[in-house]
């Protein structure tokens, strides 16, 4: 009987430990690596796609005293009004934005399909 209780307790503790590590791992990812949680500060430029399906907005973000400026670009689907971050680069103070076609945009010589691509300088 004691062996079964000990085994059940070990399984319970193991499951709790794994769950806690998973939650901690997600929290670290969210806090330090998720580009979607970054908000824009000062608008640099805004440009609609050729068919006006999407709009890219570029922001200049001040990193404060210890970090250089960074550029954040968001894309907004003009039909659904849903927005997401697609470009995050530092150190950078300018945003050269040009549409290649209705779903492909060139931002500072980085070509992105706005439907699924994301550029994050921290992952390069």
VODREN-564377 format. One record per residue (C-alpha): x negated, z, y negated; chain; residue number from 1. Coordinates in steps of 0.5 Angstrom, whole numbers, plus 500, padded with zeros to 3 digits. Each point is the difference from the previous one (the first is absolute). Example, Ala and Ser with C-alpha at 12.3 -4.5 7.8 and 13.67 -1.06 7.14 Angstrom:
BEGIN
<r X="475" Z="516" Y="509" chain="A" n="1"/>
<r X="498" Z="498" Y="493" chain="A" n="2"/>
# end
This chain:
BEGIN
<r X="500" Z="500" Y="500" chain="A" n="1"/>
<r X="494" Z="502" Y="495" chain="A" n="2"/>
<r X="497" Z="493" Y="501" chain="A" n="3"/>
<r X="506" Z="496" Y="499" chain="A" n="4"/>
<r X="501" Z="504" Y="493" chain="A" n="5"/>
<r X="493" Z="499" Y="498" chain="A" n="6"/>
<r X="501" Z="493" Y="502" chain="A" n="7"/>
<r X="506" Z="499" Y="496" chain="A" n="8"/>
<r X="497" Z="504" Y="494" chain="A" n="9"/>
<r X="494" Z="495" Y="500" chain="A" n="10"/>
<r X="504" Z="494" Y="500" chain="A" n="11"/>
<r X="504" Z="503" Y="494" chain="A" n="12"/>
<r X="494" Z="502" Y="496" chain="A" n="13"/>
<r X="497" Z="493" Y="502" chain="A" n="14"/>
<r X="506" Z="496" Y="497" chain="A" n="15"/>
<r X="500" Z="504" Y="494" chain="A" n="16"/>
<r X="493" Z="499" Y="499" chain="A" n="17"/>
<r X="500" Z="492" Y="500" chain="A" n="18"/>
<r X="507" Z="500" Y="496" chain="A" n="19"/>
<r X="496" Z="504" Y="495" chain="A" n="20"/>
<r X="494" Z="496" Y="500" chain="A" n="21"/>
<r X="504" Z="494" Y="499" chain="A" n="22"/>
<r X="504" Z="503" Y="494" chain="A" n="23"/>
<r X="493" Z="501" Y="497" chain="A" n="24"/>
<r X="497" Z="493" Y="501" chain="A" n="25"/>
<r X="507" Z="497" Y="497" chain="A" n="26"/>
<r X="499" Z="505" Y="494" chain="A" n="27"/>
<r X="493" Z="498" Y="499" chain="A" n="28"/>
<r X="501" Z="493" Y="501" chain="A" n="29"/>
<r X="506" Z="500" Y="495" chain="A" n="30"/>
<r X="496" Z="504" Y="495" chain="A" n="31"/>
<r X="494" Z="496" Y="500" chain="A" n="32"/>
<r X="501" Z="493" Y="503" chain="A" n="33"/>
<r X="507" Z="498" Y="499" chain="A" n="34"/>
<r X="500" Z="495" Y="494" chain="A" n="35"/>
<r X="507" Z="500" Y="499" chain="A" n="36"/>
<r X="500" Z="507" Y="497" chain="A" n="37"/>
<r X="496" Z="498" Y="494" chain="A" n="38"/>
<r X="504" Z="499" Y="494" chain="A" n="39"/>
<r X="498" Z="495" Y="494" chain="A" n="40"/>
<r X="498" Z="502" Y="493" chain="A" n="41"/>
<r X="499" Z="495" Y="495" chain="A" n="42"/>
<r X="503" Z="493" Y="501" chain="A" n="43"/>
<r X="495" Z="494" Y="499" chain="A" n="44"/>
<r X="504" Z="494" Y="502" chain="A" n="45"/>
<r X="506" Z="498" Y="504" chain="A" n="46"/>
<r X="501" Z="493" Y="503" chain="A" n="47"/>
<r X="506" Z="498" Y="504" chain="A" n="48"/>
<r X="499" Z="495" Y="506" chain="A" n="49"/>
<r X="502" Z="492" Y="499" chain="A" n="50"/>
<r X="507" Z="501" Y="503" chain="A" n="51"/>
<r X="501" Z="507" Y="496" chain="A" n="52"/>
<r X="501" Z="503" Y="507" chain="A" n="53"/>
<r X="494" Z="506" Y="499" chain="A" n="54"/>
<r X="497" Z="503" Y="494" chain="A" n="55"/>
<r X="493" Z="503" Y="500" chain="A" n="56"/>
<r X="498" Z="505" Y="495" chain="A" n="57"/>
<r X="493" Z="502" Y="499" chain="A" n="58"/>
<r X="499" Z="507" Y="497" chain="A" n="59"/>
<r X="493" Z="503" Y="498" chain="A" n="60"/>
<r X="499" Z="507" Y="502" chain="A" n="61"/>
<r X="496" Z="505" Y="497" chain="A" n="62"/>
<r X="496" Z="504" Y="505" chain="A" n="63"/>
<r X="498" Z="506" Y="495" chain="A" n="64"/>
<r X="493" Z="503" Y="499" chain="A" n="65"/>
<r X="497" Z="499" Y="506" chain="A" n="66"/>
<r X="503" Z="493" Y="503" chain="A" n="67"/>
<r X="500" Z="493" Y="497" chain="A" n="68"/>
<r X="506" Z="496" Y="498" chain="A" n="69"/>
<r X="504" Z="497" Y="506" chain="A" n="70"/>
<r X="505" Z="494" Y="500" chain="A" n="71"/>
<r X="506" Z="501" Y="504" chain="A" n="72"/>
<r X="505" Z="494" Y="501" chain="A" n="73"/>
<r X="507" Z="501" Y="503" chain="A" n="74"/>
<r X="505" Z="494" Y="502" chain="A" n="75"/>
<r X="507" Z="500" Y="499" chain="A" n="76"/>
<r X="505" Z="496" Y="504" chain="A" n="77"/>
<r X="505" Z="498" Y="494" chain="A" n="78"/>
<r X="506" Z="499" Y="505" chain="A" n="79"/>
<r X="500" Z="507" Y="503" chain="A" n="80"/>
<r X="496" Z="504" Y="494" chain="A" n="81"/>
<r X="495" Z="503" Y="506" chain="A" n="82"/>
<r X="493" Z="501" Y="497" chain="A" n="83"/>
<r X="494" Z="502" Y="504" chain="A" n="84"/>
<r X="492" Z="500" Y="498" chain="A" n="85"/>
<r X="496" Z="494" Y="503" chain="A" n="86"/>
<r X="493" Z="501" Y="496" chain="A" n="87"/>
<r X="496" Z="506" Y="498" chain="A" n="88"/>
<r X="493" Z="499" Y="498" chain="A" n="89"/>
<r X="495" Z="504" Y="497" chain="A" n="90"/>
<r X="495" Z="500" Y="496" chain="A" n="91"/>
<r X="504" Z="495" Y="496" chain="A" n="92"/>
<r X="504" Z="499" Y="493" chain="A" n="93"/>
<r X="503" Z="493" Y="500" chain="A" n="94"/>
<r X="505" Z="496" Y="504" chain="A" n="95"/>
<r X="499" Z="492" Y="501" chain="A" n="96"/>
<r X="507" Z="499" Y="503" chain="A" n="97"/>
<r X="502" Z="493" Y="502" chain="A" n="98"/>
<r X="506" Z="497" Y="505" chain="A" n="99"/>
<r X="497" Z="496" Y="506" chain="A" n="100"/>
<r X="507" Z="498" Y="502" chain="A" n="101"/>
<r X="507" Z="505" Y="500" chain="A" n="102"/>
<r X="497" Z="505" Y="505" chain="A" n="103"/>
<r X="493" Z="499" Y="499" chain="A" n="104"/>
<r X="496" Z="503" Y="494" chain="A" n="105"/>
<r X="493" Z="501" Y="498" chain="A" n="106"/>
<r X="498" Z="506" Y="497" chain="A" n="107"/>
<r X="492" Z="500" Y="497" chain="A" n="108"/>
<r X="498" Z="495" Y="506" chain="A" n="109"/>
<r X="504" Z="504" Y="505" chain="A" n="110"/>
<r X="506" Z="496" Y="503" chain="A" n="111"/>
<r X="506" Z="504" Y="503" chain="A" n="112"/>
<r X="506" Z="498" Y="503" chain="A" n="113"/>
<r X="505" Z="504" Y="497" chain="A" n="114"/>
<r X="504" Z="501" Y="506" chain="A" n="115"/>
<r X="495" Z="504" Y="504" chain="A" n="116"/>
<r X="493" Z="500" Y="497" chain="A" n="117"/>
<r X="497" Z="506" Y="496" chain="A" n="118"/>
<r X="493" Z="501" Y="497" chain="A" n="119"/>
<r X="497" Z="507" Y="500" chain="A" n="120"/>
<r X="493" Z="500" Y="497" chain="A" n="121"/>
<r X="499" Z="506" Y="505" chain="A" n="122"/>
<r X="501" Z="496" Y="506" chain="A" n="123"/>
<r X="495" Z="495" Y="498" chain="A" n="124"/>
# end
